[in-house]
Amino acid sequence: MPSNETYLLADDPPSEQPRKELMLAQKLLDWLQHWSKPTISTRDIHIYGPNSIRDRESAINSAQTLVDCGWLIPLKAHRRDMHKWQVVRRPIVHPNVAT
């Protein structure tokens, strides 16, 4: 008596990609708390940033996550292939990406 019905007892396991992006963005946010300048660019992240986000794609993705959360404000750069952001300073001891 097999039937053609399909039962889903559990959802698919969550993807690791969004979790990894949040972890990298949190690393960047923690590092930005020690950054003394009011602005930051992808070049600054490449040279001085955490080792895990020193490639261009990770730096831009992490910064975009921080823009979405309100920790960075995008600025107009003098070159079209350059990204630049203003760092938002908040009086929080241990900042979190989600706040």
N, CA, C and O atoms as a CHARMM CRD file, in Angstrom:
* protein
*
  396
    1    1 MET  N      0.78700  -1.18800   0.00000 PROA 1      0.00000
    2    1 MET  CA     0.00000   0.00000   0.00000 PROA 1      0.00000
    3    1 MET  C      0.84100   1.26800   0.00000 PROA 1      0.00000
    4    1 MET  O      0.52200   2.19800   0.74000 PROA 1      0.00000
    5    2 PRO  N      1.85200   1.34000  -0.76200 PROA 2      0.00000
    6    2 PRO  CA     2.63200   2.57500  -0.82700 PROA 2      0.00000
    7    2 PRO  C      1.81100   3.67600  -1.50800 PROA 2      0.00000
    8    2 PRO  O      1.05300   3.43600  -2.44700 PROA 2      0.00000
    9    3 SER  N      1.99600   4.86500  -1.00000 PROA 3      0.00000
   10    3 SER  CA     1.30500   6.01300  -1.58900 PROA 3      0.00000
   11    3 SER  C      2.34300   6.97600  -2.16700 PROA 3      0.00000
   12    3 SER  O      3.54200   6.84500  -1.92400 PROA 3      0.00000
   13    4 ASN  N      1.86600   7.91000  -2.91100 PROA 4      0.00000
   14    4 ASN  CA     2.75500   8.88800  -3.54500 PROA 4      0.00000
   15    4 ASN  C      2.96800  10.12600  -2.68000 PROA 4      0.00000
   16    4 ASN  O      3.52400  11.12000  -3.14800 PROA 4      0.00000
   17    5 GLU  N      2.53600  10.07600  -1.43800 PROA 5      0.00000
   18    5 GLU  CA     2.67900  11.22700  -0.55600 PROA 5      0.00000
   19    5 GLU  C      4.10300  11.30900  -0.01300 PROA 5      0.00000
   20    5 GLU  O      4.73400  10.29200   0.27600 PROA 5      0.00000
   21    6 THR  N      4.58400  12.51400   0.11500 PROA 6      0.00000
   22    6 THR  CA     5.91100  12.75100   0.66000 PROA 6      0.00000
   23    6 THR  C      5.76200  13.56000   1.93800 PROA 6      0.00000
   24    6 THR  O      5.03200  14.55100   1.97600 PROA 6      0.00000
   25    7 TYR  N      6.45100  13.13700   2.96900 PROA 7      0.00000
   26    7 TYR  CA     6.37800  13.83500   4.25200 PROA 7      0.00000
   27    7 TYR  C      7.73000  14.45400   4.56000 PROA 7      0.00000
   28    7 TYR  O      8.76800  13.79500   4.48600 PROA 7      0.00000
   29    8 LEU  N      7.69800  15.70600   4.89900 PROA 8      0.00000
   30    8 LEU  CA     8.91000  16.39800   5.31700 PROA 8      0.00000
   31    8 LEU  C      8.84500  16.58000   6.82400 PROA 8      0.00000
   32    8 LEU  O      8.02900  17.35300   7.32700 PROA 8      0.00000
   33    9 LEU  N      9.69000  15.88000   7.53100 PROA 9      0.00000
   34    9 LEU  CA     9.67500  15.94300   8.98400 PROA 9      0.00000
   35    9 LEU  C     10.58900  17.03400   9.52400 PROA 9      0.00000
   36    9 LEU  O     10.41000  17.50200  10.64800 PROA 9      0.00000
   37   10 ALA  N     11.53500  17.42300   8.74800 PROA 10     0.00000
   38   10 ALA  CA    12.45500  18.46900   9.18900 PROA 10     0.00000
   39   10 ALA  C     12.87600  19.29600   7.98500 PROA 10     0.00000
   40   10 ALA  O     12.90600  18.81400   6.85300 PROA 10     0.00000
   41   11 ASP  N     13.19200  20.52600   8.25500 PROA 11     0.00000
   42   11 ASP  CA    13.68600  21.40000   7.18900 PROA 11     0.00000
   43   11 ASP  C     15.11900  21.02300   6.85100 PROA 11     0.00000
   44   11 ASP  O     15.78000  20.29100   7.58800 PROA 11     0.00000
   45   12 ASP  N     15.57800  21.53600   5.72900 PROA 12     0.00000
   46   12 ASP  CA    16.97000  21.32900   5.35000 PROA 12     0.00000
   47   12 ASP  C     17.86600  22.00600   6.38700 PROA 12     0.00000
   48   12 ASP  O     17.47900  23.01800   6.97200 PROA 12     0.00000
   49   13 PRO  N     19.04200  21.46200   6.61400 PROA 13     0.00000
   50   13 PRO  CA    19.93600  22.11400   7.57600 PROA 13     0.00000
   51   13 PRO  C     20.33500  23.49900   7.06300 PROA 13     0.00000
   52   13 PRO  O     20.46500  23.69600   5.85500 PROA 13     0.00000
   53   14 PRO  N     20.52800  24.45100   7.96300 PROA 14     0.00000
   54   14 PRO  CA    20.86800  25.80600   7.53000 PROA 14     0.00000
   55   14 PRO  C     22.21400  25.83600   6.83400 PROA 14     0.00000
   56   14 PRO  O     23.12000  25.07100   7.16300 PROA 14     0.00000
   57   15 SER  N     22.32600  26.71600   5.88600 PROA 15     0.00000
   58   15 SER  CA    23.55900  26.85300   5.12700 PROA 15     0.00000
   59   15 SER  C     24.63900  27.49100   6.00300 PROA 15     0.00000
   60   15 SER  O     24.34100  28.33700   6.84600 PROA 15     0.00000
   61   16 GLU  N     25.87700  27.08700   5.80100 PROA 16     0.00000
   62   16 GLU  CA    26.99500  27.63700   6.55700 PROA 16     0.00000
   63   16 GLU  C     27.43800  28.98500   6.00000 PROA 16     0.00000
   64   16 GLU  O     28.14400  29.72000   6.69000 PROA 16     0.00000
   65   17 GLN  N     27.05000  29.33100   4.78700 PROA 17     0.00000
   66   17 GLN  CA    27.51600  30.56000   4.14900 PROA 17     0.00000
   67   17 GLN  C     27.10200  31.81500   4.91900 PROA 17     0.00000
   68   17 GLN  O     27.97000  32.64200   5.19600 PROA 17     0.00000
   69   18 PRO  N     25.82200  32.01100   5.28500 PROA 18     0.00000
   70   18 PRO  CA    25.48200  33.23000   6.02300 PROA 18     0.00000
   71   18 PRO  C     26.15400  33.30100   7.39400 PROA 18     0.00000
   72   18 PRO  O     26.52000  34.38400   7.84900 PROA 18     0.00000
   73   19 ARG  N     26.31400  32.17400   8.04100 PROA 19     0.00000
   74   19 ARG  CA    26.96900  32.15400   9.35100 PROA 19     0.00000
   75   19 ARG  C     28.43500  32.55800   9.22800 PROA 19     0.00000
   76   19 ARG  O     28.95500  33.29500  10.06600 PROA 19     0.00000
   77   20 LYS  N     29.09600  32.07500   8.18600 PROA 20     0.00000
   78   20 LYS  CA    30.49800  32.42300   7.96600 PROA 20     0.00000
   79   20 LYS  C     30.63200  33.90700   7.65800 PROA 20     0.00000
   80   20 LYS  O     31.56100  34.55700   8.14000 PROA 20     0.00000
   81   21 GLU  N     29.71900  34.44900   6.86500 PROA 21     0.00000
   82   21 GLU  CA    29.76500  35.87600   6.53900 PROA 21     0.00000
   83   21 GLU  C     29.58600  36.72100   7.79700 PROA 21     0.00000
   84   21 GLU  O     30.25500  37.74200   7.95500 PROA 21     0.00000
   85   22 LEU  N     28.69100  36.30700   8.69000 PROA 22     0.00000
   86   22 LEU  CA    28.50400  37.04500   9.93300 PROA 22     0.00000
   87   22 LEU  C     29.73600  36.95500  10.83200 PROA 22     0.00000
   88   22 LEU  O     30.08100  37.92500  11.50800 PROA 22     0.00000
   89   23 MET  N     30.39100  35.81300  10.84500 PROA 23     0.00000
   90   23 MET  CA    31.59800  35.67000  11.65100 PROA 23     0.00000
   91   23 MET  C     32.71200  36.57300  11.13200 PROA 23     0.00000
   92   23 MET  O     33.42900  37.19100  11.91900 PROA 23     0.00000
   93   24 LEU  N     32.86100  36.65200   9.80300 PROA 24     0.00000
   94   24 LEU  CA    33.87700  37.52300   9.22600 PROA 24     0.00000
   95   24 LEU  C     33.54100  38.98800   9.46400 PROA 24     0.00000
   96   24 LEU  O     34.43000  39.79700   9.73500 PROA 24     0.00000
   97   25 ALA  N     32.26100  39.33200   9.36400 PROA 25     0.00000
   98   25 ALA  CA    31.84600  40.70600   9.62700 PROA 25     0.00000
   99   25 ALA  C     32.08900  41.06300  11.09500 PROA 25     0.00000
  100   25 ALA  O     32.47200  42.19200  11.40100 PROA 25     0.00000
  101   26 GLN  N     31.87000  40.11800  11.99600 PROA 26     0.00000
  102   26 GLN  CA    32.12900  40.36400  13.42000 PROA 26     0.00000
  103   26 GLN  C     33.61900  40.57300  13.66000 PROA 26     0.00000
  104   26 GLN  O     33.99900  41.42400  14.46400 PROA 26     0.00000
  105   27 LYS  N     34.46800  39.81100  12.97400 PROA 27     0.00000
  106   27 LYS  CA    35.91200  40.01400  13.09700 PROA 27     0.00000
  107   27 LYS  C     36.30400  41.40500  12.63000 PROA 27     0.00000
  108   27 LYS  O     37.11700  42.07200  13.27000 PROA 27     0.00000
  109   28 LEU  N     35.73200  41.84200  11.52500 PROA 28     0.00000
  110   28 LEU  CA    36.02100  43.17400  11.01300 PROA 28     0.00000
  111   28 LEU  C     35.53900  44.24000  11.99100 PROA 28     0.00000
  112   28 LEU  O     36.23900  45.22600  12.22700 PROA 28     0.00000
  113   29 LEU  N     34.35700  44.05300  12.55800 PROA 29     0.00000
  114   29 LEU  CA    33.82600  45.01500  13.52000 PROA 29     0.00000
  115   29 LEU  C     34.70200  45.09300  14.76800 PROA 29     0.00000
  116   29 LEU  O     34.96500  46.18400  15.27300 PROA 29     0.00000
  117   30 ASP  N     35.15300  43.95100  15.26300 PROA 30     0.00000
  118   30 ASP  CA    36.04700  43.94400  16.42300 PROA 30     0.00000
  119   30 ASP  C     37.35300  44.66700  16.10600 PROA 30     0.00000
  120   30 ASP  O     37.87800  45.40600  16.93900 PROA 30     0.00000
  121   31 TRP  N     37.87000  44.45200  14.91200 PROA 31     0.00000
  122   31 TRP  CA    39.10900  45.10300  14.50600 PROA 31     0.00000
  123   31 TRP  C     38.89900  46.60300  14.32300 PROA 31     0.00000
  124   31 TRP  O     39.79100  47.39000  14.63800 PROA 31     0.00000
  125   32 LEU  N     37.74600  47.00700  13.82300 PROA 32     0.00000
  126   32 LEU  CA    37.47000  48.42900  13.60400 PROA 32     0.00000
  127   32 LEU  C     37.43100  49.22100  14.90500 PROA 32     0.00000
  128   32 LEU  O     37.61500  50.43800  14.88800 PROA 32     0.00000
  129   33 GLN  N     37.19500  48.55700  16.02600 PROA 33     0.00000
  130   33 GLN  CA    37.17800  49.26400  17.30600 PROA 33     0.00000
  131   33 GLN  C     38.56400  49.80300  17.66200 PROA 33     0.00000
  132   33 GLN  O     38.68000  50.72300  18.47200 PROA 33     0.00000
  133   34 HSD  N     39.61100  49.23800  17.06400 PROA 34     0.00000
  134   34 HSD  CA    40.98000  49.69900  17.29700 PROA 34     0.00000
  135   34 HSD  C     41.48200  50.59900  16.17500 PROA 34     0.00000
  136   34 HSD  O     42.58800  51.13200  16.26400 PROA 34     0.00000
  137   35 TRP  N     40.69600  50.77700  15.13300 PROA 35     0.00000
  138   35 TRP  CA    41.07200  51.61700  13.99800 PROA 35     0.00000
  139   35 TRP  C     40.88100  53.07600  14.40400 PROA 35     0.00000
  140   35 TRP  O     39.78400  53.46200  14.81100 PROA 35     0.00000
  141   36 SER  N     41.91800  53.88500  14.30200 PROA 36     0.00000
  142   36 SER  CA    41.86300  55.24500  14.82500 PROA 36     0.00000
  143   36 SER  C     41.34600  56.27300  13.82300 PROA 36     0.00000
  144   36 SER  O     40.97400  57.37800  14.21900 PROA 36     0.00000
  145   37 LYS  N     41.31500  55.93700  12.54700 PROA 37     0.00000
  146   37 LYS  CA    40.88400  56.90100  11.53300 PROA 37     0.00000
  147   37 LYS  C     39.36200  56.87500  11.38200 PROA 37     0.00000
  148   37 LYS  O     38.73000  55.86400  11.68600 PROA 37     0.00000
  149   38 PRO  N     38.77100  57.97500  10.91700 PROA 38     0.00000
  150   38 PRO  CA    37.30300  58.01600  10.78100 PROA 38     0.00000
  151   38 PRO  C     36.78000  57.27700   9.55200 PROA 38     0.00000
  152   38 PRO  O     35.59100  56.96300   9.48600 PROA 38     0.00000
  153   39 THR  N     37.64200  56.99400   8.58200 PROA 39     0.00000
  154   39 THR  CA    37.21800  56.27600   7.37800 PROA 39     0.00000
  155   39 THR  C     38.11600  55.07000   7.15900 PROA 39     0.00000
  156   39 THR  O     39.21600  54.97700   7.70300 PROA 39     0.00000
  157   40 ILE  N     37.61100  54.14900   6.34400 PROA 40     0.00000
  158   40 ILE  CA    38.38200  52.95300   6.00300 PROA 40     0.00000
  159   40 ILE  C     38.08200  52.58700   4.55700 PROA 40     0.00000
  160   40 ILE  O     36.97800  52.81600   4.06400 PROA 40     0.00000
  161   41 SER  N     39.06100  52.02400   3.89100 PROA 41     0.00000
  162   41 SER  CA    38.88700  51.58500   2.50600 PROA 41     0.00000
  163   41 SER  C     39.25800  50.11100   2.39700 PROA 41     0.00000
  164   41 SER  O     39.79000  49.51900   3.33600 PROA 41     0.00000
  165   42 THR  N     38.96600  49.52800   1.23000 PROA 42     0.00000
  166   42 THR  CA    39.32600  48.12400   1.03800 PROA 42     0.00000
  167   42 THR  C     40.84100  47.94700   1.11400 PROA 42     0.00000
  168   42 THR  O     41.32500  46.91500   1.57900 PROA 42     0.00000
  169   43 ARG  N     41.57000  48.92700   0.66700 PROA 43     0.00000
  170   43 ARG  CA    43.03200  48.83800   0.72800 PROA 43     0.00000
  171   43 ARG  C     43.51400  48.77100   2.17800 PROA 43     0.00000
  172   43 ARG  O     44.42700  48.00900   2.49700 PROA 43     0.00000
  173   44 ASP  N     42.90000  49.57100   3.05500 PROA 44     0.00000
  174   44 ASP  CA    43.25900  49.52400   4.47600 PROA 44     0.00000
  175   44 ASP  C     42.98200  48.14600   5.07000 PROA 44     0.00000
  176   44 ASP  O     43.77500  47.62600   5.85500 PROA 44     0.00000
  177   45 ILE  N     41.85400  47.56400   4.68800 PROA 45     0.00000
  178   45 ILE  CA    41.52100  46.23200   5.19500 PROA 45     0.00000
  179   45 ILE  C     42.50400  45.20000   4.66200 PROA 45     0.00000
  180   45 ILE  O     42.90100  44.29000   5.39000 PROA 45     0.00000
  181   46 HSD  N     42.90500  45.33100   3.39200 PROA 46     0.00000
  182   46 HSD  CA    43.89000  44.41100   2.80600 PROA 46     0.00000
  183   46 HSD  C     45.20700  44.45800   3.56700 PROA 46     0.00000
  184   46 HSD  O     45.80600  43.42000   3.84600 PROA 46     0.00000
  185   47 ILE  N     45.65600  45.65900   3.90200 PROA 47     0.00000
  186   47 ILE  CA    46.97900  45.81700   4.50100 PROA 47     0.00000
  187   47 ILE  C     46.96000  45.56700   6.00500 PROA 47     0.00000
  188   47 ILE  O     47.80500  44.83800   6.52400 PROA 47     0.00000
  189   48 TYR  N     45.99800  46.16900   6.71000 PROA 48     0.00000
  190   48 TYR  CA    46.03500  46.16400   8.16400 PROA 48     0.00000
  191   48 TYR  C     44.98600  45.27500   8.82500 PROA 48     0.00000
  192   48 TYR  O     45.07800  45.01100  10.02400 PROA 48     0.00000
  193   49 GLY  N     44.00600  44.81300   8.08300 PROA 49     0.00000
  194   49 GLY  CA    42.87300  44.08800   8.65800 PROA 49     0.00000
  195   49 GLY  C     43.20700  42.68800   9.13600 PROA 49     0.00000
  196   49 GLY  O     44.34200  42.23100   9.00300 PROA 49     0.00000
  197   50 PRO  N     42.21400  42.01100   9.69300 PROA 50     0.00000
  198   50 PRO  CA    42.41600  40.62400  10.13100 PROA 50     0.00000
  199   50 PRO  C     42.80300  39.73000   8.95100 PROA 50     0.00000
  200   50 PRO  O     42.35900  39.95200   7.82500 PROA 50     0.00000
  201   51 ASN  N     43.61900  38.73900   9.21200 PROA 51     0.00000
  202   51 ASN  CA    44.12700  37.87300   8.13800 PROA 51     0.00000
  203   51 ASN  C     43.02300  37.15600   7.37300 PROA 51     0.00000
  204   51 ASN  O     43.15700  36.93000   6.17100 PROA 51     0.00000
  205   52 SER  N     41.95100  36.79900   8.03700 PROA 52     0.00000
  206   52 SER  CA    40.90500  36.01700   7.37600 PROA 52     0.00000
  207   52 SER  C     40.08600  36.82000   6.37600 PROA 52     0.00000
  208   52 SER  O     39.36200  36.22800   5.57500 PROA 52     0.00000
  209   53 ILE  N     40.17400  38.14000   6.39300 PROA 53     0.00000
  210   53 ILE  CA    39.40000  38.94000   5.43600 PROA 53     0.00000
  211   53 ILE  C     40.29100  39.86000   4.61600 PROA 53     0.00000
  212   53 ILE  O     39.85300  40.93400   4.20400 PROA 53     0.00000
  213   54 ARG  N     41.50600  39.46500   4.37600 PROA 54     0.00000
  214   54 ARG  CA    42.40800  40.31300   3.60300 PROA 54     0.00000
  215   54 ARG  C     42.25400  40.16000   2.09200 PROA 54     0.00000
  216   54 ARG  O     42.91800  40.87600   1.34200 PROA 54     0.00000
  217   55 ASP  N     41.41100  39.26300   1.63000 PROA 55     0.00000
  218   55 ASP  CA    41.17000  39.21000   0.18900 PROA 55     0.00000
  219   55 ASP  C     40.01400  40.15400  -0.14300 PROA 55     0.00000
  220   55 ASP  O     39.19400  40.46900   0.72000 PROA 55     0.00000
  221   56 ARG  N     39.95700  40.59500  -1.37900 PROA 56     0.00000
  222   56 ARG  CA    39.01700  41.63700  -1.79700 PROA 56     0.00000
  223   56 ARG  C     37.55900  41.24700  -1.57400 PROA 56     0.00000
  224   56 ARG  O     36.77400  42.04300  -1.05700 PROA 56     0.00000
  225   57 GLU  N     37.19900  40.04100  -1.95600 PROA 57     0.00000
  226   57 GLU  CA    35.80500  39.60500  -1.86100 PROA 57     0.00000
  227   57 GLU  C     35.33700  39.54800  -0.40100 PROA 57     0.00000
  228   57 GLU  O     34.25200  40.03300  -0.08100 PROA 57     0.00000
  229   58 SER  N     36.13700  38.96800   0.46800 PROA 58     0.00000
  230   58 SER  CA    35.75700  38.87900   1.87800 PROA 58     0.00000
  231   58 SER  C     35.67900  40.25600   2.52300 PROA 58     0.00000
  232   58 SER  O     34.79000  40.51500   3.33400 PROA 58     0.00000
  233   59 ALA  N     36.60300  41.13800   2.16600 PROA 59     0.00000
  234   59 ALA  CA    36.60000  42.48000   2.73000 PROA 59     0.00000
  235   59 ALA  C     35.35200  43.24600   2.32400 PROA 59     0.00000
  236   59 ALA  O     34.72200  43.89500   3.15900 PROA 59     0.00000
  237   60 ILE  N     34.99400  43.17700   1.06100 PROA 60     0.00000
  238   60 ILE  CA    33.81900  43.89600   0.58100 PROA 60     0.00000
  239   60 ILE  C     32.54300  43.29500   1.15000 PROA 60     0.00000
  240   60 ILE  O     31.64800  44.03600   1.55800 PROA 60     0.00000
  241   61 ASN  N     32.43500  41.97400   1.18800 PROA 61     0.00000
  242   61 ASN  CA    31.24600  41.32300   1.73800 PROA 61     0.00000
  243   61 ASN  C     31.07800  41.62700   3.22800 PROA 61     0.00000
  244   61 ASN  O     29.96700  41.89600   3.68400 PROA 61     0.00000
  245   62 SER  N     32.16600  41.58500   3.98000 PROA 62     0.00000
  246   62 SER  CA    32.09400  41.88300   5.40900 PROA 62     0.00000
  247   62 SER  C     31.71300  43.34000   5.64100 PROA 62     0.00000
  248   62 SER  O     30.90400  43.64400   6.51700 PROA 62     0.00000
  249   63 ALA  N     32.29100  44.22800   4.86300 PROA 63     0.00000
  250   63 ALA  CA    31.95400  45.64700   4.99200 PROA 63     0.00000
  251   63 ALA  C     30.50200  45.89600   4.61100 PROA 63     0.00000
  252   63 ALA  O     29.83400  46.71600   5.24100 PROA 63     0.00000
  253   64 GLN  N     30.00200  45.20700   3.59600 PROA 64     0.00000
  254   64 GLN  CA    28.60700  45.37400   3.20400 PROA 64     0.00000
  255   64 GLN  C     27.66800  44.89500   4.30400 PROA 64     0.00000
  256   64 GLN  O     26.62000  45.50000   4.53000 PROA 64     0.00000
  257   65 THR  N     28.03300  43.82200   4.98400 PROA 65     0.00000
  258   65 THR  CA    27.23900  43.35200   6.11500 PROA 65     0.00000
  259   65 THR  C     27.21200  44.41100   7.21600 PROA 65     0.00000
  260   65 THR  O     26.17200  44.64000   7.83200 PROA 65     0.00000
  261   66 LEU  N     28.35200  45.05600   7.46300 PROA 66     0.00000
  262   66 LEU  CA    28.40400  46.11100   8.46800 PROA 66     0.00000
  263   66 LEU  C     27.62600  47.34700   8.02600 PROA 66     0.00000
  264   66 LEU  O     27.06500  48.05300   8.86400 PROA 66     0.00000
  265   67 VAL  N     27.58500  47.61600   6.72600 PROA 67     0.00000
  266   67 VAL  CA    26.75100  48.71100   6.21100 PROA 67     0.00000
  267   67 VAL  C     25.28600  48.40300   6.47700 PROA 67     0.00000
  268   67 VAL  O     24.53700  49.27300   6.92000 PROA 67     0.00000
  269   68 ASP  N     24.87500  47.16900   6.20900 PROA 68     0.00000
  270   68 ASP  CA    23.48100  46.76900   6.43100 PROA 68     0.00000
  271   68 ASP  C     23.09000  46.86900   7.90000 PROA 68     0.00000
  272   68 ASP  O     21.93200  47.14200   8.21800 PROA 68     0.00000
  273   69 CYS  N     24.06200  46.64800   8.80800 PROA 69     0.00000
  274   69 CYS  CA    23.78100  46.70200  10.24100 PROA 69     0.00000
  275   69 CYS  C     23.99100  48.09900  10.82600 PROA 69     0.00000
  276   69 CYS  O     23.70400  48.32000  12.00300 PROA 69     0.00000
  277   70 GLY  N     24.47900  49.03100  10.03600 PROA 70     0.00000
  278   70 GLY  CA    24.62900  50.40900  10.49600 PROA 70     0.00000
  279   70 GLY  C     25.96800  50.74400  11.12600 PROA 70     0.00000
  280   70 GLY  O     26.09000  51.80000  11.74600 PROA 70     0.00000
  281   71 TRP  N     26.97000  49.89900  10.99900 PROA 71     0.00000
  282   71 TRP  CA    28.28400  50.17000  11.57000 PROA 71     0.00000
  283   71 TRP  C     29.20300  50.91600  10.61400 PROA 71     0.00000
  284   71 TRP  O     30.17100  51.53600  11.05500 PROA 71     0.00000
  285   72 LEU  N     28.92300  50.87100   9.32300 PROA 72     0.00000
  286   72 LEU  CA    29.68600  51.59900   8.31900 PROA 72     0.00000
  287   72 LEU  C     28.73000  52.38000   7.43600 PROA 72     0.00000
  288   72 LEU  O     27.59800  51.95800   7.20000 PROA 72     0.00000
  289   73 ILE  N     29.20000  53.53700   6.94500 PROA 73     0.00000
  290   73 ILE  CA    28.41500  54.35100   6.01400 PROA 73     0.00000
  291   73 ILE  C     29.23200  54.45700   4.73100 PROA 73     0.00000
  292   73 ILE  O     30.37700  54.90600   4.77000 PROA 73     0.00000
  293   74 PRO  N     28.66200  54.04800   3.58300 PROA 74     0.00000
  294   74 PRO  CA    29.42900  54.12800   2.33300 PROA 74     0.00000
  295   74 PRO  C     29.68600  55.57600   1.92000 PROA 74     0.00000
  296   74 PRO  O     28.81500  56.43800   2.03700 PROA 74     0.00000
  297   75 LEU  N     30.88800  55.81600   1.44100 PROA 75     0.00000
  298   75 LEU  CA    31.28000  57.13100   0.94100 PROA 75     0.00000
  299   75 LEU  C     31.64600  57.02700  -0.52800 PROA 75     0.00000
  300   75 LEU  O     31.98800  55.95500  -1.02600 PROA 75     0.00000
  301   76 LYS  N     31.56700  58.15600  -1.20900 PROA 76     0.00000
  302   76 LYS  CA    31.95800  58.17500  -2.61200 PROA 76     0.00000
  303   76 LYS  C     33.48100  58.23500  -2.68500 PROA 76     0.00000
  304   76 LYS  O     34.10400  59.11900  -2.09800 PROA 76     0.00000
  305   77 ALA  N     34.06700  57.29700  -3.40100 PROA 77     0.00000
  306   77 ALA  CA    35.51900  57.23600  -3.54900 PROA 77     0.00000
  307   77 ALA  C     35.93300  57.98900  -4.80800 PROA 77     0.00000
  308   77 ALA  O     35.11200  58.23400  -5.69200 PROA 77     0.00000
  309   78 HSD  N     37.19300  58.35000  -4.88400 PROA 78     0.00000
  310   78 HSD  CA    37.67400  59.09400  -6.04100 PROA 78     0.00000
  311   78 HSD  C     37.95600  58.19800  -7.25200 PROA 78     0.00000
  312   78 HSD  O     38.23100  58.69900  -8.34200 PROA 78     0.00000
  313   79 ARG  N     37.89100  56.90300  -7.06800 PROA 79     0.00000
  314   79 ARG  CA    38.03000  55.95200  -8.17700 PROA 79     0.00000
  315   79 ARG  C     36.81600  55.04300  -8.19200 PROA 79     0.00000
  316   79 ARG  O     36.23700  54.75100  -7.14500 PROA 79     0.00000
  317   80 ARG  N     36.42900  54.59400  -9.38600 PROA 80     0.00000
  318   80 ARG  CA    35.23500  53.76500  -9.46900 PROA 80     0.00000
  319   80 ARG  C     35.45600  52.33600  -8.98500 PROA 80     0.00000
  320   80 ARG  O     34.48800  51.64700  -8.66100 PROA 80     0.00000
  321   81 ASP  N     36.69100  51.87700  -8.92700 PROA 81     0.00000
  322   81 ASP  CA    36.97700  50.52400  -8.46500 PROA 81     0.00000
  323   81 ASP  C     37.40900  50.49100  -6.98800 PROA 81     0.00000
  324   81 ASP  O     37.91600  49.47800  -6.50500 PROA 81     0.00000
  325   82 MET  N     37.20300  51.59900  -6.29000 PROA 82     0.00000
  326   82 MET  CA    37.59900  51.70200  -4.88900 PROA 82     0.00000
  327   82 MET  C     36.35700  51.79800  -4.01100 PROA 82     0.00000
  328   82 MET  O     35.35700  52.40200  -4.40100 PROA 82     0.00000
  329   83 HSD  N     36.42500  51.20400  -2.83200 PROA 83     0.00000
  330   83 HSD  CA    35.33200  51.27600  -1.86200 PROA 83     0.00000
  331   83 HSD  C     35.84700  51.98100  -0.62300 PROA 83     0.00000
  332   83 HSD  O     36.96200  51.72600  -0.16900 PROA 83     0.00000
  333   84 LYS  N     35.02600  52.87100  -0.08000 PROA 84     0.00000
  334   84 LYS  CA    35.41900  53.63200   1.09400 PROA 84     0.00000
  335   84 LYS  C     34.20000  53.79300   1.99600 PROA 84     0.00000
  336   84 LYS  O     33.08500  53.99800   1.51700 PROA 84     0.00000
  337   85 TRP  N     34.42400  53.69900   3.31300 PROA 85     0.00000
  338   85 TRP  CA    33.33300  53.77800   4.27500 PROA 85     0.00000
  339   85 TRP  C     33.71900  54.67400   5.44200 PROA 85     0.00000
  340   85 TRP  O     34.89400  54.79800   5.78800 PROA 85     0.00000
  341   86 GLN  N     32.71300  55.29500   6.04000 PROA 86     0.00000
  342   86 GLN  CA    32.90300  56.03100   7.28500 PROA 86     0.00000
  343   86 GLN  C     32.56300  55.08500   8.43300 PROA 86     0.00000
  344   86 GLN  O     31.54800  54.39000   8.39300 PROA 86     0.00000
  345   87 VAL  N     33.40500  55.06500   9.44100 PROA 87     0.00000
  346   87 VAL  CA    33.20700  54.18100  10.59000 PROA 87     0.00000
  347   87 VAL  C     32.26900  54.87300  11.57200 PROA 87     0.00000
  348   87 VAL  O     32.49400  56.02200  11.95300 PROA 87     0.00000
  349   88 VAL  N     31.21600  54.16600  11.98000 PROA 88     0.00000
  350   88 VAL  CA    30.26700  54.68700  12.96800 PROA 88     0.00000
  351   88 VAL  C     30.74700  54.24900  14.34800 PROA 88     0.00000
  352   88 VAL  O     30.89500  53.05700  14.62000 PROA 88     0.00000
  353   89 ARG  N     30.98500  55.22000  15.20400 PROA 89     0.00000
  354   89 ARG  CA    31.44500  54.93800  16.57100 PROA 89     0.00000
  355   89 ARG  C     30.24200  54.96300  17.49900 PROA 89     0.00000
  356   89 ARG  O     29.47100  55.92300  17.50400 PROA 89     0.00000
  357   90 ARG  N     30.08600  53.91100  18.27900 PROA 90     0.00000
  358   90 ARG  CA    29.01500  53.82300  19.27400 PROA 90     0.00000
  359   90 ARG  C     29.63300  53.46600  20.61600 PROA 90     0.00000
  360   90 ARG  O     30.59100  52.69400  20.66100 PROA 90     0.00000
  361   91 PRO  N     29.11300  54.00400  21.70500 PROA 91     0.00000
  362   91 PRO  CA    29.68400  53.69900  23.01800 PROA 91     0.00000
  363   91 PRO  C     29.22800  52.35100  23.56800 PROA 91     0.00000
  364   91 PRO  O     28.48900  52.27900  24.55000 PROA 91     0.00000
  365   92 ILE  N     29.68700  51.28800  22.91300 PROA 92     0.00000
  366   92 ILE  CA    29.33000  49.92800  23.30300 PROA 92     0.00000
  367   92 ILE  C     30.63700  49.19100  23.60700 PROA 92     0.00000
  368   92 ILE  O     31.59500  49.27200  22.83800 PROA 92     0.00000
  369   93 VAL  N     30.66700  48.47800  24.72600 PROA 93     0.00000
  370   93 VAL  CA    31.90300  47.80900  25.14800 PROA 93     0.00000
  371   93 VAL  C     32.24700  46.65500  24.21000 PROA 93     0.00000
  372   93 VAL  O     33.35500  46.61000  23.67800 PROA 93     0.00000
  373   94 HSD  N     31.33400  45.73600  24.00100 PROA 94     0.00000
  374   94 HSD  CA    31.55100  44.60400  23.10400 PROA 94     0.00000
  375   94 HSD  C     30.52300  44.67800  21.98100 PROA 94     0.00000
  376   94 HSD  O     29.44200  44.10100  22.10200 PROA 94     0.00000
  377   95 PRO  N     30.83300  45.37300  20.89500 PROA 95     0.00000
  378   95 PRO  CA    29.83400  45.53700  19.82700 PROA 95     0.00000
  379   95 PRO  C     29.53000  44.21400  19.13100 PROA 95     0.00000
  380   95 PRO  O     30.38900  43.34100  19.00900 PROA 95     0.00000
  381   96 ASN  N     28.30000  44.09300  18.68700 PROA 96     0.00000
  382   96 ASN  CA    27.84600  42.91300  17.98800 PROA 96     0.00000
  383   96 ASN  C     27.31700  43.35500  16.64100 PROA 96     0.00000
  384   96 ASN  O     26.75500  44.44500  16.52600 PROA 96     0.00000
  385   97 VAL  N     27.48400  42.53800  15.62600 PROA 97     0.00000
  386   97 VAL  CA    27.01600  42.87800  14.28600 PROA 97     0.00000
  387   97 VAL  C     25.51200  43.09600  14.28900 PROA 97     0.00000
  388   97 VAL  O     25.01700  43.97400  13.58400 PROA 97     0.00000
  389   98 ALA  N     24.78200  42.31700  15.06400 PROA 98     0.00000
  390   98 ALA  CA    23.32600  42.37800  15.05400 PROA 98     0.00000
  391   98 ALA  C     22.78200  43.62600  15.74100 PROA 98     0.00000
  392   98 ALA  O     21.61300  43.95800  15.54400 PROA 98     0.00000
  393   99 THR  N     23.59400  44.33800  16.55000 PROA 99     0.00000
  394   99 THR  CA    23.07400  45.52500  17.24500 PROA 99     0.00000
  395   99 THR  C     23.19200  46.75800  16.41200 PROA 99     0.00000
  396   99 THR  O     22.80100  47.84000  16.85000 PROA 99     0.00000
